[in-house]
Amino acid sequence: MATPSSYRPAPGSIPTKPGVYRFRDAKGRVIYVGKAKSLRPRLSSYFQDIANLHPRTASMVTTGASVEWTVVDTEVEALQLEYSWIKEFDPRFNVKYRDDKSYPWLAVTVGEEFPRVMVGRGAKRKGTRYFGPYSHAWAIRETVDLLLRVFPMRSCSNGVFKRSAQIGRPCLLGYIDKCAAPCVGTVTAEEHREIVDDFCDFMAGNTAAFTKRLEREMYAASEALDFEKAARLRDDLGALNRALEKQAVVLRDGTDADVIALAEDPLEVAVQIFYVRGGRIRGQRGWVADRTDEGGTPELVQDFLLQLYGGETESIPREVLVPALPPDHDVLEELLTERRGSRVAIRVPQRGDKRDLQQTVATNAAQALALHKTKRASDLTTRNRALEEIQQSLGLDEVPLRIECYDVSNLQGTEVVASMVVFEDGLARKSEYRRFVIRGVDGQNDVASMHEVITRRFKRLLDEQSRVEPHDAPPAASEGRAAAQAGPDDSQRPLLVDPETGRPRKFAYVPSLVVVDGGPPQVAAAQQALAELGINDVPVCGLAKRLEEVWLPGEEDPVIMARTSEGLYLLQRIRDEAHRFAINHHRGRRSKSMVESTLDDVPGLGEVRRKTLLKHFGSLKKLREAEVDEIALVPGIGPRTATAIKDAVAKVDATGKTAAKAPTVNTATGEIMED
């Protein structure tokens, strides 16, 4: 591993002009490409104390062995050169938005004498006009099949076209009026070109003119008593309308825009893009990429836009809607404007239809990331590798087949709760999840809360074990799994079922690993709780959110697992699940407490009736939305009391007396980030 100081440029040797820089490793391979408005301060930031750098940046500078730079005149030139070098060198530490599949395009070969429409994939070619990309090839083929009835342009291959020209007889499409048959001279090249131009205009979003023209011709034919032509035009109009139905109208002003949204976690980022042309969604595309630097959402947006439009000119729209403006917003706009040949705006929608559409795209991005994680977690080989990596990294005696994770949630020290989630063989065991209400801690003290929840859980474990005969004592998770696989032998029943009640024991199994959400203080609290109970054979670790560091008890430095490690990914997934479970518990208790405090002053409403209301409506929000008649239907609540309840809820709603502080929300994923 190289020391950054060994290849740090001499003081004053780095220019202060705009430019692009490259880090190389010991073998001369480019590992990172970046740009800067001023090279000197940007490059100097990499050579500070490694302890002050983000872990991913620290990994990059210690992997590198040299740095070089190129000075340019403007920031736009720096953007262009950065894109060119990223494409050329494919650096490992740059975020790469690589698709895991190809998307179909609708292509029109306008460069040929008789242009052809086709559905294809892969790289674009000169002399071809493209529409899309689309999510499914079958959907665009159905649309083209409908449109060929109205725009009978050529859709056959070159071989079929030449053979029909040689034999003087068109193919089947020519006989059923879905091709004008230019191969046999039915239309001239100029007439066929007009059909092609109309088709391209329709696909570009200019649909109203064609539908109105067909309507006029249909009515004119009807008035002229040419009912056969009118019926044909009616069918053509129906085909156009069906084609339009396949592309939903989302923006009334005929906007041409690309709508982009991100869903992030510390290791990966999912990107979704909707292509809107003429106010209609023409296509959709998505990626899931590894995060390789410490940049936030603005930096991710900039990297994505540069990679998406760096080599394109035809597909750049007039407007790009993003979740956050990139750092070099003005420079990037200038670059895209230069490439497109007309004004390109990059902005964040604040309200209206465009804002609603971007929220829809964000939902798709979040679902794509969740699906990606689910597929990754469901692979047996991957799970086994993850568990082995955790064992090796933490120095465990055996593979942690049963992992329990704990998280604490509160709001400014109120309604303190904790969660316990269980993963067995790398999969969630939701029937084993448990919730805790912290009662022995005053105020916001996560360390003391963690100590209490670990104490309660393992004290219950000891109590469960003491109720079982010595030869029936529950084994460790690995032995329990082997026993479960052996079959439903009667001698194993005490491991799963309480002999007195016949119900499954809640805390009968010893975990192979305890994970706490937090750093050294939380880990120390958990370890102390186990020691106080005399338990010294259950390993403990902590996973800190900010830098995804794994902490062990008594260690001054964290365990650094590789960013691409399946073991780190599994630990992160378990931690996130514990966080989600704790947040849901906390949210439910807070809602109940708000309802009860709001109704304290309502005359004639005692504790029993308050609980009945809470059980009936479930939350303060639903109670606020209910009408007086609905409230009066609750058993024990009459019209007069219902009116008093409605007034009390409305008063609190208007003044905000019991309104709690709103939790912080991650705008990319929609997750509530309260701790």
C-alpha positions in Angstrom: 0.0 0.0 0.0 1.4 3.3 -1.1 1.8 6.4 1.2 0.2 9.5 -0.4 3.1 11.6 0.8 5.5 9.6 -1.4 4.0 10.9 -4.6 2.6 14.3 -3.4 3.4 17.1 -5.9 5.9 19.7 -4.8 4.4 22.8 -3.2 3.5 25.4 -5.8 3.9 23.0 -8.7 0.2 22.5 -9.1 -1.5 25.2 -11.2 -4.5 27.2 -10.1 -6.3 26.9 -13.5 -9.2 24.7 -14.4 -8.2 21.2 -15.4 -8.5 17.4 -15.2 -6.4 15.1 -13.1 -5.7 11.3 -13.1 -4.5 9.1 -10.3 -2.5 6.0 -11.3 -1.6 2.9 -9.4 1.8 1.3 -9.2 1.3 -0.5 -12.5 0.4 2.7 -14.3 -3.4 2.0 -14.6 -5.7 5.0 -14.2 -7.8 4.5 -11.1 -9.6 7.8 -10.8 -10.3 10.8 -13.0 -11.6 14.1 -11.7 -11.9 17.7 -12.7 -11.6 21.0 -10.8 -12.2 24.7 -11.3 -8.8 25.2 -9.6 -6.4 22.2 -9.6 -4.2 23.3 -6.7 -6.8 23.3 -3.8 -8.6 20.3 -5.2 -5.5 18.1 -5.5 -4.1 19.3 -2.2 -7.2 18.1 -0.4 -6.3 14.5 -1.3 -2.9 14.7 0.5 -4.1 15.7 3.9 -4.0 13.4 6.9 -5.7 10.1 5.8 -7.7 10.0 9.1 -9.5 13.1 7.9 -10.5 11.6 4.5 -13.6 9.6 3.7 -12.8 5.9 3.7 -13.4 5.5 0.0 -11.1 8.5 -0.8 -8.5 7.1 1.6 -8.6 3.8 -0.2 -8.1 5.6 -3.5 -5.1 7.7 -2.5 -3.4 4.7 -0.8 -4.0 2.6 -3.9 -2.5 5.3 -6.1 1.2 5.8 -6.8 1.2 8.9 -8.9 -1.0 11.8 -10.0 -0.9 13.9 -13.2 -3.1 16.7 -14.5 -3.9 18.6 -17.7 -4.8 22.3 -17.7 -7.6 23.6 -19.9 -9.0 27.0 -20.5 -12.6 26.7 -19.3 -14.7 24.5 -17.0 -16.7 23.3 -20.0 -13.5 21.9 -21.6 -12.7 20.3 -18.3 -16.1 18.5 -18.3 -15.6 17.3 -21.8 -12.1 16.0 -21.1 -13.2 14.3 -17.9 -15.9 12.5 -19.8 -13.4 11.4 -22.5 -10.9 10.1 -20.0 -13.5 8.2 -18.0 -14.7 6.5 -21.2 -11.1 5.8 -22.3 -9.6 4.5 -19.0 -12.6 3.1 -17.2 -11.2 4.0 -13.7 -12.2 1.7 -10.9 -12.9 4.5 -8.4 -15.2 6.5 -10.6 -19.0 5.8 -10.3 -20.0 3.8 -13.4 -23.6 3.7 -14.4 -23.6 0.4 -16.3 -26.8 -1.2 -17.4 -27.4 -4.8 -16.6 -29.5 -5.2 -19.8 -30.0 -3.6 -23.1 -33.1 -1.5 -23.9 -34.9 -1.5 -27.2 -35.0 1.6 -29.4 -37.4 2.4 -32.2 -35.2 3.3 -35.1 -35.9 4.8 -38.5 -33.1 4.6 -41.1 -33.6 8.1 -42.6 -30.2 7.9 -44.3 -31.5 5.2 -46.8 -33.4 5.9 -50.0 -36.4 4.0 -48.7 -36.2 4.4 -44.9 -37.2 1.5 -42.8 -38.7 1.4 -39.3 -37.4 -1.3 -36.9 -37.0 -2.2 -33.2 -33.4 -2.7 -32.2 -30.9 -2.7 -29.4 -27.3 -1.7 -28.9 -25.2 1.3 -30.0 -26.6 4.0 -32.2 -25.6 4.4 -35.8 -25.2 7.5 -38.0 -28.0 8.1 -40.5 -30.7 6.6 -38.2 -33.2 8.5 -36.1 -34.0 6.9 -32.7 -37.0 7.1 -30.4 -36.9 5.7 -26.9 -35.4 3.7 -25.3 -38.4 1.7 -24.1 -38.9 -0.8 -21.3 -40.2 -3.7 -23.4 -39.7 -4.6 -27.0 -43.1 -6.2 -27.3 -44.8 -2.9 -26.3 -43.1 -0.8 -29.0 -43.7 -3.6 -31.6 -47.4 -3.4 -30.9 -47.4 0.3 -31.2 -45.5 0.1 -34.6 -48.0 -2.5 -35.8 -50.9 -0.1 -35.1 -49.1 2.9 -36.7 -48.2 1.1 -39.9 -51.9 1.1 -40.7 -51.9 4.9 -40.8 -48.3 5.4 -41.9 -47.6 2.5 -44.3 -43.8 2.8 -44.5 -41.3 0.1 -45.1 -40.5 -2.2 -42.2 -39.0 -5.2 -44.0 -35.3 -6.2 -44.0 -33.0 -5.4 -46.9 -33.2 -9.0 -48.1 -37.0 -9.1 -48.3 -37.0 -5.7 -50.0 -34.6 -6.8 -52.7 -36.3 -10.1 -53.3 -39.7 -8.5 -53.7 -38.2 -6.0 -56.1 -36.8 -8.8 -58.2 -40.0 -10.8 -58.4 -42.2 -7.7 -58.8 -44.5 -8.8 -56.0 -44.8 -7.2 -52.6 -44.6 -9.1 -49.3 -47.7 -9.8 -47.1 -47.6 -6.3 -45.5 -48.0 -4.7 -48.9 -51.2 -6.8 -49.5 -52.8 -5.9 -46.2 -52.1 -2.2 -46.6 -49.4 -2.0 -43.9 -46.7 -1.0 -46.3 -46.9 1.3 -49.3 -44.8 -1.2 -51.2 -42.0 1.0 -52.6 -40.2 -2.2 -53.6 -42.5 -2.6 -56.6 -42.9 1.1 -57.4 -46.4 1.5 -55.9 -45.1 4.8 -54.4 -42.0 6.9 -55.4 -39.1 7.6 -53.1 -40.4 11.1 -52.5 -43.9 9.9 -51.6 -42.5 7.2 -49.3 -40.3 9.9 -47.7 -43.4 12.0 -46.9 -44.9 8.9 -45.1 -41.7 8.5 -43.2 -41.6 12.2 -42.2 -45.2 12.0 -40.9 -44.4 8.9 -38.9 -41.4 10.5 -37.3 -43.4 13.7 -36.5 -46.0 11.5 -34.8 -43.5 9.7 -32.7 -41.8 13.0 -31.8 -45.1 14.1 -30.2 -46.9 16.0 -32.9 -50.0 13.9 -32.7 -52.8 16.4 -32.7 -52.4 17.4 -36.3 -52.7 13.9 -37.6 -55.8 13.0 -35.6 -57.5 16.2 -36.6 -56.6 15.6 -40.3 -58.0 12.1 -40.2 -61.2 13.3 -38.5 -61.7 15.9 -41.3 -61.1 13.4 -44.0 -63.4 10.9 -42.4 -66.3 13.4 -42.1 -65.7 14.7 -45.7 -65.9 11.1 -47.0 -69.1 10.5 -45.0 -70.7 13.6 -46.5 -69.6 12.5 -49.9 -71.4 9.2 -49.3 -68.0 7.4 -49.7 -68.7 5.2 -46.6 -66.0 2.6 -47.4 -63.3 5.3 -47.2 -64.9 6.8 -44.1 -64.9 3.4 -42.4 -61.2 2.9 -43.3 -60.3 6.4 -41.9 -62.4 5.6 -38.8 -60.3 2.4 -38.3 -57.1 4.4 -38.9 -58.2 7.0 -36.3 -58.9 4.2 -33.8 -55.4 2.7 -34.4 -53.9 6.1 -33.7 -55.9 6.5 -30.5 -54.9 3.0 -29.3 -51.3 3.8 -30.0 -51.6 7.0 -28.0 -53.2 5.1 -25.1 -50.0 3.1 -24.8 -48.1 6.3 -23.9 -49.8 8.1 -21.0 -50.1 11.9 -21.1 -48.2 13.2 -18.1 -47.5 16.9 -18.9 -50.1 19.1 -20.6 -47.7 21.6 -22.1 -46.1 19.1 -24.5 -42.8 19.2 -22.6 -39.7 17.4 -23.9 -37.8 16.4 -20.8 -35.8 13.6 -19.1 -37.0 13.1 -15.5 -34.3 11.6 -13.3 -34.4 10.3 -9.7 -32.0 8.5 -7.4 -32.4 6.0 -4.5 -29.2 5.8 -2.5 -27.6 3.8 0.3 -24.0 4.0 1.5 -22.8 1.3 -0.9 -25.1 1.6 -4.0 -27.2 4.0 -5.9 -30.2 3.2 -8.2 -31.1 5.6 -11.0 -34.3 5.8 -12.9 -35.0 8.0 -15.9 -38.3 8.6 -17.7 -38.1 10.0 -21.3 -40.9 12.4 -21.8 -41.5 13.7 -25.3 -44.4 15.8 -26.4 -45.8 15.5 -22.8 -45.9 11.7 -23.0 -43.7 9.0 -21.5 -41.9 7.5 -24.4 -39.5 5.2 -22.5 -37.9 4.3 -19.2 -34.5 3.1 -18.1 -32.7 2.2 -14.9 -29.4 1.3 -13.4 -28.0 0.2 -10.1 -24.4 1.3 -9.6 -21.7 0.9 -6.9 -20.8 4.1 -5.0 -17.1 4.6 -5.1 -16.6 8.1 -3.6 -17.9 10.3 -0.9 -20.0 12.5 -3.1 -23.6 13.3 -2.1 -26.7 13.5 -4.3 -25.6 16.6 -6.3 -22.3 14.9 -7.2 -24.0 11.7 -8.2 -26.4 13.6 -10.4 -23.5 15.4 -12.1 -21.7 12.1 -12.8 -24.8 10.5 -14.2 -25.6 13.5 -16.5 -22.1 13.5 -17.8 -22.1 9.8 -18.6 -25.6 9.9 -20.0 -25.2 12.8 -22.4 -21.4 12.9 -22.8 -21.5 11.1 -26.1 -25.0 12.0 -27.2 -26.4 14.8 -29.2 -29.8 13.7 -30.6 -31.2 12.4 -27.3 -30.5 15.5 -25.2 -33.9 17.1 -24.4 -34.7 20.7 -23.8 -35.2 20.2 -20.1 -33.6 17.8 -17.6 -35.4 17.4 -14.3 -33.2 16.2 -11.4 -33.6 15.6 -7.7 -30.7 18.0 -6.8 -28.7 20.5 -8.9 -25.2 19.3 -9.7 -22.3 21.4 -8.2 -21.3 22.7 -11.7 -24.9 23.4 -12.7 -24.1 26.4 -15.0 -21.1 24.7 -16.6 -23.1 21.5 -17.3 -26.0 23.4 -18.8 -23.5 25.2 -21.1 -22.0 21.9 -22.2 -25.3 20.3 -23.0 -26.5 23.4 -24.7 -23.4 23.3 -26.9 -23.9 19.6 -27.7 -27.7 20.0 -28.5 -27.4 23.2 -30.4 -30.1 24.9 -28.4 -30.9 25.9 -24.9 -30.9 23.0 -22.3 -32.2 23.7 -18.8 -31.3 21.6 -15.7 -33.6 22.2 -12.8 -35.3 20.7 -9.8 -39.1 20.7 -10.1 -40.8 22.4 -7.1 -44.5 21.9 -7.7 -47.2 20.8 -10.1 -47.2 17.9 -12.6 -43.5 17.8 -13.1 -42.9 17.5 -9.3 -45.5 14.7 -9.2 -43.9 12.9 -12.1 -40.5 13.0 -10.5 -41.9 11.6 -7.3 -43.2 8.7 -9.4 -39.7 8.2 -10.9 -38.2 8.3 -7.4 -40.7 5.6 -6.3 -39.5 3.4 -9.2 -35.9 4.0 -8.3 -36.5 3.0 -4.7 -38.3 -0.1 -5.8 -35.5 -1.0 -8.2 -32.9 -0.7 -5.4 -35.1 -2.8 -3.1 -35.5 -5.4 -5.8 -31.8 -5.4 -6.5 -31.1 -6.0 -2.8 -33.7 -8.8 -2.7 -32.2 -10.6 -5.6 -28.7 -10.2 -4.2 -29.8 -11.5 -0.8 -31.8 -14.5 -2.2 -28.8 -16.1 -3.8 -27.6 -19.0 -1.7 -24.0 -18.9 -2.8 -23.8 -15.1 -2.1 -25.3 -15.6 1.3 -22.8 -18.3 2.2 -19.9 -16.1 1.0 -21.2 -13.2 3.1 -21.4 -15.2 6.3 -17.9 -16.6 5.7 -16.6 -13.1 5.1 -18.2 -11.9 8.4 -16.6 -14.8 10.2 -13.1 -14.1 8.8 -13.3 -10.3 9.3 -14.5 -10.5 12.9 -12.4 -13.5 13.8 -15.3 -15.7 14.8 -14.9 -19.4 15.7 -17.8 -20.4 13.5 -20.0 -19.0 10.8 -22.7 -16.8 12.3 -25.8 -18.6 11.2 -28.0 -16.7 13.6 -27.4 -12.9 13.8 -29.4 -10.6 16.0 -29.3 -6.9 15.5 -30.5 -4.2 17.9 -31.4 -0.5 17.3 -32.8 2.2 19.6 -35.2 4.9 18.4 -36.5 8.0 20.2 -37.6 11.6 19.5 -35.7 14.0 21.7 -35.7 11.5 24.6 -39.4 10.7 24.4 -41.1 7.4 23.6 -37.8 5.5 23.7 -38.1 2.1 22.0 -35.7 -0.6 20.7 -35.9 -3.4 18.1 -34.4 -6.8 17.8 -34.3 -8.4 14.3 -33.1 -11.9 13.6 -31.4 -13.2 10.4 -30.8 -16.9 10.0 -28.6 -18.2 7.2 -28.5 -14.7 5.8 -32.3 -14.4 5.6 -34.8 -12.4 7.8 -36.6 -14.5 10.4 -39.5 -12.1 11.0 -41.3 -14.4 13.4 -38.4 -13.9 15.8 -38.4 -10.1 15.7 -39.0 -8.5 19.0 -39.9 -4.9 20.2 -38.9 -3.3 23.5 -40.1 -0.2 25.3 -37.2 1.4 27.3 -38.4 2.3 30.8 -35.3 2.5 32.9 -33.6 5.4 31.0 -34.5 9.0 31.4 -34.0 11.3 28.4 -32.0 10.7 25.2 -29.3 8.2 26.2 -28.8 5.6 23.4 -25.9 3.9 25.3 -27.9 3.3 28.4 -30.9 2.2 26.3 -28.7 -0.3 24.5 -27.5 -1.6 27.8 -31.0 -2.1 29.0 -32.3 -3.9 25.9 -29.4 -6.3 25.8 -29.8 -7.0 29.5 -33.5 -7.8 29.1 -33.1 -10.0 26.1 -30.3 -12.2 27.5 -31.8 -12.2 31.0 -34.8 -13.7 29.3 -32.6 -16.2 27.6 -31.1 -17.3 30.9 -34.6 -17.6 32.3 -35.8 -19.8 29.4 -32.7 -22.0 29.8 -33.3 -22.5 33.5 -36.8 -23.8 32.7 -35.4 -26.6 30.5 -33.9 -29.8 31.8 -30.1 -29.8 31.4 -30.1 -32.4 28.6 -32.7 -30.3 26.8 -30.9 -27.0 27.0 -31.1 -25.0 23.7 -27.9 -25.2 21.7 -26.1 -22.5 19.7 -27.6 -21.4 16.5 -25.5 -23.8 14.4 -26.5 -26.8 16.5 -30.2 -25.7 16.5 -30.1 -25.5 12.7 -28.6 -29.0 12.4 -31.3 -30.3 14.8 -34.0 -28.7 12.8 -32.8 -30.4 9.7 -32.6 -33.8 11.4 -36.3 -34.0 11.7 -39.2 -33.6 14.2 -37.8 -35.9 16.8 -39.5 -35.7 20.2 -36.3 -35.2 22.0 -35.8 -31.9 20.2 -39.2 -30.4 21.0 -38.1 -28.6 24.1 -35.8 -26.5 21.9 -38.8 -25.0 20.1 -41.8 -25.4 22.3 -42.5 -24.7 26.0 -43.7 -28.0 27.5 -46.0 -26.2 29.9 -47.8 -23.9 27.4 -47.1 -25.6 24.1 -46.1 -22.3 22.6 -42.8 -21.5 20.9 -40.2 -20.0 23.2 -39.4 -16.4 22.4 -35.8 -16.1 23.5 -34.6 -19.8 23.6 -31.8 -19.6 21.1 -28.3 -18.2 21.6 -27.3 -16.0 18.7 -24.0 -16.6 16.9 -23.4 -12.8 16.6 -25.0 -9.7 18.2 -24.9 -6.6 16.0 -25.7 -3.2 17.5 -26.5 0.0 15.5 -23.8 2.3 16.6 -20.1 2.8 17.3 -17.8 2.0 20.2 -20.1 3.4 23.0 -23.0 1.2 22.0 -20.7 -1.8 21.5 -19.2 -1.3 24.9 -22.6 -1.0 26.5 -23.7 -4.3 24.9 -20.6 -6.1 25.9 -20.9 -4.8 29.5 -24.5 -6.0 29.7 -23.5 -9.5 28.6 -20.6 -9.5 31.1 -22.8 -8.6 33.9 -25.0 -11.6 33.1 -22.0 -13.9 33.0 -22.2 -14.5 29.2 -18.8 -14.4 27.6 -19.4 -16.7 24.5 -21.6 -14.4 22.4 -19.6 -12.2 20.1 -20.6 -8.5 19.7 -20.0 -5.9 17.0 -21.3 -2.6 16.0 -22.0 -1.0 12.6 -21.8 2.8 12.5 -24.0 4.5 10.0 -21.8 7.4 8.9 -18.8 5.5 7.5 -20.1 1.9 7.6 -17.4 1.0 10.0 -17.5 -2.3 12.0 -16.5 -2.0 15.6 -15.4 -4.7 18.0 -15.4 -4.4 21.8 -12.2 -2.9 23.3 -10.6 -2.1 19.9 -9.3 1.4 19.1 -9.7 1.0 15.3 -12.6 -0.3 13.4 -12.6 -3.4 11.1 -12.5 -2.1 7.6 -14.4 -4.4 5.2 -14.1 -4.0 1.5 -16.7 -1.8 -0.1 -17.7 -4.7 -2.4 -17.7 -7.2 0.4 -20.9 -9.3 0.6 -20.3 -9.6 4.3 -20.5 -5.8 4.7 -23.6 -5.7 2.5 -25.3 -8.3 4.7 -24.4 -6.5 7.9 -25.7 -3.2 6.4 -29.0 -4.9 5.4 -29.5 -6.4 8.9 -28.8 -3.0 10.5 -31.2 -1.2 8.1 -33.9 -3.8 8.9 -33.4 -3.2 12.6 -33.6 0.6 12.0 -36.9 0.2 10.0 -38.4 -2.0 12.6 -37.5 0.4 15.5 -38.9 3.4 13.5 -42.2 1.7 12.9 -42.6 0.8 16.6 -41.7 4.3 17.7 -44.0 5.9 15.2 -46.9 3.7 16.4 -46.3 4.6 20.1 -45.9 8.3 19.3 -49.3 8.3 17.4 -51.0 6.6 20.4 -49.5 9.1 22.9 -50.5 12.0 20.7 -54.1 10.8 20.6 -54.3 10.3 24.4 -52.8 13.7 25.2 -55.1 15.5 22.7 -58.2 14.0 24.3 -57.2 14.5 27.9 -59.4 17.6 28.3 -62.5 16.4 26.5 -65.3 16.3 29.2 -66.7 12.8 29.9 -63.9 11.0 28.0 -62.1 8.6 30.3 -59.3 6.2 29.8 -61.5 3.4 28.5 -63.2 5.5 25.9 -59.8 7.0 24.7 -58.5 3.5 24.2 -61.6 2.6 22.3 -61.2 5.6 20.0 -57.5 4.7 19.5 -58.3 1.1 18.6 -61.1 2.2 16.2 -59.2 4.9 14.3 -55.6 3.8 14.8 -54.0 7.2 14.6 -54.5 10.9 15.3 -54.4 11.6 11.6 -57.4 9.3 10.9 -59.3 10.7 13.8 -58.8 14.3 12.5 -60.1 13.2 9.1 -63.2 11.6 10.6 -66.5 13.4 10.6 -68.6 13.9 13.8 -71.1 11.2 12.6 -68.3 8.7 12.2 -66.9 9.4 15.6 -70.4 9.1 17.2 -70.6 5.5 15.8 -67.8 4.4 18.1 -69.3 2.4 21.0 -69.7 4.6 24.1 -69.3 7.9 22.1 -72.5 9.9 21.7 -73.2 12.9 19.4 -72.3 15.5 22.1 -69.0 13.8 23.0 -68.2 13.3 19.3 -68.6 17.0 18.7 -66.3 17.8 21.7 -63.7 15.3 20.3 -63.9 16.9 16.9 -63.4 20.4 18.3 -60.5 19.3 20.5 -58.7 17.6 17.6 -59.4 20.5 15.2 -58.1 23.0 17.8 -54.8 21.0 18.3 -54.5 20.7 14.6 -54.8 24.4 14.1 -52.6 25.6 16.9 -50.0 22.8 16.8 -49.9 22.5 20.6 -49.1 18.8 20.6 -47.4 18.7 17.2 -44.2 16.8 17.4 -41.0 17.8 15.6 -41.1 16.4 12.1 -38.5 13.7 11.6 -35.8 14.1 9.0 -36.6 12.4 5.7 -34.1 11.2 3.1 -35.5 12.8 0.0 -33.9 10.2 -2.3 -35.3 7.1 -0.6 -38.2 8.5 1.4 -36.9 6.8 4.6 -37.5 8.5 7.9 -34.1 9.0 9.5 -34.8 9.5 13.2 -32.7 8.0 15.9 
